[in-house]
Amino acid sequence: MGEILSFGSSSKFKTDLGGNMRIIIVGGIAAGMSAAAKLRRTDRDAEIVVYEKSPHISFGACGLPYYVGGNFD
């Protein structure tokens, strides 16, 4: 059976079963990676796995700063 999760006002994820959270995120584009980053800031001990079908992931909603910064050829 799955765990019942709640997002409390203290900005901490909680489980009824105790222990570390195990989180799966489907999609490694901007929203998925943003969710993973927020979860990591919220719970440093959580196990976070991101699944993305393409060979590339994105850490920003807009690639322009990376392009201007010379990260692309």
Beta strands, then each sheet from edge to edge (+ up, - down):
strand 1: 5-7
strand 2: 13-15
strand 3: 22-26
strand 4: 47-51
sheet 1: 1+ 2-
sheet 2: 3+ 4+
end
